[in-house]
Amino acid sequence: MNGAMKAAWGLTVFVIVAGAVLWAVTGRNVFAVFIVLGVLTGVGAWFTGRIAPPPSRPGPDPTSEGHTP
């Protein structure tokens, strides 16, 4: 897991916990939006970590002998 993925998961946890705590403390339903946004961030991070880049196809080596520009 790279640094960007760790940051995304950290943001996810922070937003969900902050939303839950603020909703519990204030009793205002508007903080449920924080929980929803945190879950969406987590889903995005999960999908980003699951999608592999397409394999690169080897091409001619421009540094090899016999290469003409």
Helices and strands as residue ranges (DSSP letters): H 3-26, G 29-31, H 32-50
